[in-house]
């Protein structure tokens, strides 16, 4: 068995740019060779589910992705040849999220007893469209009546110092495109045109930055964020025939597509327009009284002496897929401050602490607590 340092460096050397696992999954299957394996590969995405039934208690699952974004430029070292400087490991994926994968793989390898079923879900496509990734494994487990009861997604969630934040939910993401339909014409004869720019101008303040709800204990208010406005022919003597407005709403559980559509139709009443809405992620939140939240918080208090805040901030992650199936899901991992950047790095001490925390959760996940 490798130590945590050796395992971390091993995982970082796999060139696993989305959707390629780079050979990492073959290694992980061999490393956890006493776990049962289900592979759910769809098109060019590889997905791995490993599990071991220790007893009749709850099913605790760890989840993560082996894929990383392309390294890009500006590196001071080879992105897939990790180097260690003063206890800090530099490599693509060091924070996002081979640190988390290393931690739960090592914790699972070192587990000799558990009061239930222990498992892990790994995908090679989280940084991309995630269309054939974790969601396909969840659907397969549902078909087998083998969905986990609790999930820890090992994304880098700490903000300032390791252990200061656990994500207990995520905002949803709804994209919208409005097209205001006018009538193109000569700028010298505005009375013969219908100028959609002039039509939208007095209404724009009701769209840009508008709060659709007030938020709550876990979510900031759902806000309309305008991302693009364009129309016309880029000339000064022709008025535009139409105008497109693109926007995004990172929504709480208090706002959905229907609410957004109703609001847009009220604001744009009297104009000729089309509205297209698409939802790329559903919001979810896990109760602060859930067993998984309590056990993870207590483990952090025991190992690091910190009581973490419970957060839903940030973008989307694969946790949204578990949330949509009603599975109690949290996210916890190392500090997030260099992900996707050149010279991505992570202190080895944080990975070692993460292993300790995950092992503490496993050891204290008692059946009588359920």
C-alpha positions in Angstrom: 0.0 0.0 0.0 1.2 3.5 -0.9 1.3 6.3 1.7 -0.9 9.4 1.0 2.1 11.3 -0.4 2.9 8.6 -2.9 -0.7 8.0 -3.9 -1.3 11.7 -4.5 1.8 12.0 -6.8 0.8 8.8 -8.6 -2.7 10.2 -9.4 -1.3 13.5 -10.5 0.9 11.9 -13.2 -2.0 10.5 -15.1 -2.7 12.8 -18.1 -6.5 12.7 -17.5 -7.8 15.7 -19.5 -11.6 15.5 -20.0 -12.9 13.0 -21.0 -9.8 10.8 -20.7 -9.0 9.0 -17.5 -5.4 8.7 -18.6 -5.2 5.1 -17.2 -6.1 6.2 -13.6 -9.1 4.0 -13.4 -7.1 0.8 -14.1 -4.8 1.8 -11.3 -7.6 2.6 -8.8 -9.3 -0.7 -9.5 -6.1 -2.5 -8.7 -5.4 -0.4 -5.7 -8.9 -1.1 -4.2 -8.8 -4.7 -5.4 -11.1 -6.0 -2.6 -13.9 -3.8 -3.7 -16.6 -4.9 -6.1 -16.6 -3.0 -9.4 -19.3 -1.7 -11.7 -18.2 0.1 -14.9 -20.7 2.4 -16.7 -19.0 3.7 -19.8 -21.0 5.8 -22.2 -19.5 6.9 -25.5 -16.0 8.3 -24.6 -16.7 8.8 -20.9 -15.5 6.3 -18.3 -17.3 5.9 -15.0 -16.4 3.7 -12.2 -18.4 2.5 -9.1 -16.5 0.6 -6.4 -18.3 -0.8 -3.4 -17.9 -3.1 -0.4 -20.7 -4.4 1.8 -19.3 -4.6 5.4 -22.7 -4.9 7.1 -26.4 -4.1 7.0 -26.1 -0.4 7.9 -26.3 2.7 5.7 -24.7 3.1 2.3 -22.1 5.9 2.4 -20.6 6.9 -0.9 -17.7 9.2 -1.9 -17.7 10.8 -5.3 -15.4 12.7 -7.5 -13.9 13.2 -10.9 -10.5 12.1 -12.2 -10.6 14.5 -15.2 -8.9 17.9 -15.2 -9.0 20.9 -17.5 -6.2 21.4 -20.0 -3.1 22.8 -18.4 -2.9 26.0 -20.6 0.2 28.2 -20.5 2.2 30.0 -17.8 3.4 26.9 -15.8 6.8 27.0 -14.1 6.9 23.2 -14.1 5.5 20.3 -16.1 1.8 20.2 -15.3 1.7 16.4 -15.2 5.0 15.9 -13.5 4.2 17.0 -9.9 6.9 18.7 -8.0 7.0 19.4 -4.2 8.3 22.7 -2.9 8.2 23.3 0.9 5.4 20.8 1.4 3.3 22.1 -1.5 2.5 19.9 -4.5 2.3 21.6 -7.9 0.5 19.9 -10.8 -2.7 20.2 -12.8 -5.5 18.7 -10.7 -3.7 19.2 -7.4 -6.8 20.9 -6.0 -9.5 20.1 -8.5 -9.8 17.4 -7.6 -7.2 14.7 -7.4 -6.6 15.8 -3.8 -10.1 14.7 -3.0 -9.9 11.5 -5.0 -6.6 10.6 -3.3 -8.1 11.2 0.1 -11.2 9.0 -0.2 -9.4 6.3 -2.1 -6.8 6.1 0.6 -9.4 6.2 3.4 -11.3 3.4 1.7 -8.1 1.4 1.3 -7.3 1.7 5.0 -10.9 0.9 6.1 -11.1 -2.6 7.7 -14.7 -2.3 9.1 -17.8 -0.3 8.5 -21.3 -0.6 9.7 -22.9 -0.7 6.2 -21.8 -0.3 2.6 -18.9 1.9 1.6 -18.6 3.0 -2.0 -17.1 5.5 -4.5 -18.2 6.9 -7.8 -15.6 8.3 -10.2 -16.1 9.8 -13.6 -13.8 11.1 -16.4 -16.2 13.8 -17.4 -17.1 16.5 -14.8 -15.1 19.4 -16.3 -16.9 19.0 -19.6 -20.6 18.6 -20.4 -21.0 15.9 -17.7 -23.7 14.5 -19.9 -22.5 10.9 -19.7 -20.7 11.1 -16.3 -21.9 10.7 -12.7 -25.5 11.0 -13.7 -25.2 7.7 -15.7 -23.9 5.9 -12.7 -26.7 7.2 -10.5 -29.3 6.0 -13.0 -27.6 2.6 -13.1 -27.6 2.3 -9.3 -31.3 3.4 -9.2 -32.1 0.6 -11.7 -30.3 -1.8 -9.4 -32.1 -0.4 -6.2 -28.6 0.4 -4.9 -28.6 4.2 -4.5 -26.5 5.5 -1.6 -28.1 7.0 1.4 -25.4 9.6 1.9 -22.8 11.1 -0.4 -19.6 13.1 0.2 -18.3 14.8 -3.0 -14.6 15.6 -2.4 -14.5 18.9 -4.3 -12.2 21.7 -3.0 -14.7 23.6 -0.8 -12.5 25.2 1.8 -12.3 29.0 1.4 -9.5 30.7 3.5 -8.1 27.8 5.5 -8.6 24.1 5.3 -11.8 23.0 6.9 -13.6 26.3 7.1 -16.5 25.4 4.9 -18.7 22.5 3.9 -21.1 22.9 0.9 -24.5 21.5 1.8 -26.2 22.5 -1.4 -25.7 24.3 -4.7 -27.6 26.9 -6.6 -29.2 26.0 -9.8 -28.4 27.5 -13.1 -31.0 28.7 -15.6 -30.0 30.3 -18.9 -32.2 32.6 -20.9 -32.4 34.2 -24.4 -34.9 37.0 -25.2 -35.3 38.2 -28.7 -37.2 41.5 -29.1 -38.6 41.6 -32.6 -38.8 45.1 -34.3 -38.8 46.5 -37.7 -35.5 47.6 -39.4 -35.3 50.9 -41.2 -33.4 54.1 -41.9 -32.2 56.0 -38.9 -33.4 59.3 -40.5 -37.0 58.0 -40.4 -37.5 56.5 -37.0 -41.3 56.8 -37.3 -41.2 54.1 -40.0 -39.3 51.7 -37.8 -39.8 49.7 -34.6 -36.6 50.0 -32.8 -36.2 47.2 -30.2 -33.3 49.0 -28.5 -35.6 51.9 -27.7 -38.3 49.5 -26.6 -36.1 47.7 -24.1 -34.3 50.7 -22.8 -36.9 51.9 -20.3 -37.4 48.2 -19.2 -33.8 47.2 -18.8 -33.6 48.2 -15.1 -36.4 45.7 -14.4 -34.2 43.0 -15.8 -30.6 43.7 -15.2 -29.7 42.7 -11.6 -33.3 42.1 -10.6 -33.7 39.9 -7.5 -36.4 37.2 -8.1 -36.5 36.1 -4.4 -35.0 37.2 -1.1 -32.8 34.1 -0.6 -32.7 32.3 2.8 -30.4 30.9 5.4 -28.4 29.0 2.8 -29.0 30.7 -0.5 -28.3 34.2 -1.7 -31.1 35.8 -3.7 -31.7 34.5 -7.2 -30.6 37.4 -9.5 -31.0 38.0 -13.2 -27.5 38.6 -14.6 -27.4 40.0 -18.2 -24.5 38.4 -20.0 -24.9 39.7 -23.6 -27.0 42.2 -25.6 -26.7 42.6 -29.3 -28.6 43.8 -32.3 -28.2 45.8 -35.5 -25.7 45.8 -38.3 -22.9 47.8 -36.7 -23.7 50.8 -38.9 -25.0 54.3 -37.9 -27.8 54.8 -40.3 -29.8 51.6 -40.0 -32.0 50.8 -36.9 -32.0 47.1 -35.8 -34.7 44.7 -36.8 -34.3 42.6 -33.6 -32.4 42.5 -30.3 -31.1 39.5 -28.4 -30.5 39.6 -24.7 -28.8 36.6 -23.0 -28.9 36.2 -19.2 -28.2 33.7 -16.4 -29.9 33.1 -13.1 -28.1 31.2 -10.4 -31.3 30.2 -8.6 -32.2 29.2 -5.1 -34.9 26.6 -4.3 -37.4 29.5 -4.2 -37.1 30.3 -7.9 -37.6 28.0 -11.0 -38.1 28.3 -14.7 -41.9 29.0 -14.4 -41.3 31.9 -12.0 -38.7 33.4 -14.4 -41.0 33.0 -17.4 -43.9 34.7 -15.6 -41.7 37.6 -14.5 -40.3 38.1 -18.0 -43.7 38.0 -19.6 -45.0 40.7 -17.2 -42.0 43.0 -17.9 -42.1 42.5 -21.7 -45.9 42.7 -22.0 -46.9 44.6 -25.2 -43.6 43.8 -27.0 -43.2 41.2 -29.7 -40.7 38.8 -28.3 -39.6 35.2 -27.9 -38.1 33.7 -24.7 -36.1 30.5 -24.5 -35.1 29.1 -21.0 -32.9 26.1 -20.3 -31.9 24.7 -17.0 -28.4 23.2 -16.7 -28.6 22.5 -13.0 -31.3 22.2 -10.3 -30.8 23.7 -6.9 -30.7 21.5 -3.9 -29.9 21.7 -0.2 -29.2 19.1 2.4 -30.6 19.7 5.9 -28.1 20.9 8.5 -29.7 18.2 10.8 -28.8 15.4 8.3 -26.5 12.7 9.6 -23.9 13.3 7.0 -23.7 17.0 7.8 -23.3 16.3 11.5 -20.8 13.5 11.1 -18.6 15.5 8.7 -18.8 18.7 10.9 -17.9 16.6 14.0 -15.0 15.0 12.2 -13.6 18.5 11.3 -14.0 19.6 14.8 -12.2 16.5 16.1 -9.3 16.6 13.5 -8.8 20.4 13.0 -10.6 22.0 15.9 -12.8 23.9 13.5 -16.6 24.1 13.2 -17.1 24.8 9.5 -19.7 27.1 8.0 -22.4 25.6 5.8 -22.4 27.1 2.4 -24.1 26.8 -1.0 -21.8 29.3 -2.8 -20.0 28.8 -6.1 -20.9 27.3 -9.4 -22.2 23.8 -10.2 -20.7 20.4 -9.5 -21.7 16.7 -9.8 -23.4 17.1 -6.3 -26.4 18.5 -8.2 -27.1 15.0 -9.7 -27.2 13.4 -6.2 -29.4 16.2 -4.9 -31.9 15.7 -7.7 -32.4 12.1 -6.6 -33.1 13.2 -3.0 -29.8 11.8 -1.7 -28.4 13.6 1.4 -25.2 15.1 -0.2 -22.4 17.3 1.0 -19.1 18.5 -0.5 -15.9 18.9 1.3 -12.2 19.2 0.3 -9.1 21.2 0.3 -8.7 25.0 -0.1 -10.0 26.3 -3.5 -7.6 29.1 -4.6 -5.6 27.9 -7.6 -8.1 25.6 -9.5 -7.9 25.8 -13.3 -5.0 28.2 -13.0 -1.3 27.8 -14.0 0.8 26.4 -11.2 -2.2 24.8 -9.5 -1.0 23.6 -6.2 -2.1 22.0 -2.9 -0.3 21.5 0.4 0.4 17.9 1.1 -0.7 18.5 4.7 -4.3 19.3 3.5 -4.5 16.0 1.6 -3.3 14.1 4.7 -5.8 15.9 6.9 -8.5 15.1 4.4 -7.7 11.4 4.6 -7.9 11.6 8.4 -11.3 13.4 8.3 -12.8 10.9 5.8 -11.5 8.0 7.9 -13.0 9.7 11.0 -16.4 10.0 9.3 -16.3 6.3 8.2 -15.3 5.1 11.7 -18.0 7.1 13.4 -20.9 6.4 11.0 -22.8 4.3 13.5 -25.9 2.4 12.5 -27.6 3.5 15.7 -27.2 7.1 14.7 -29.5 6.7 11.6 
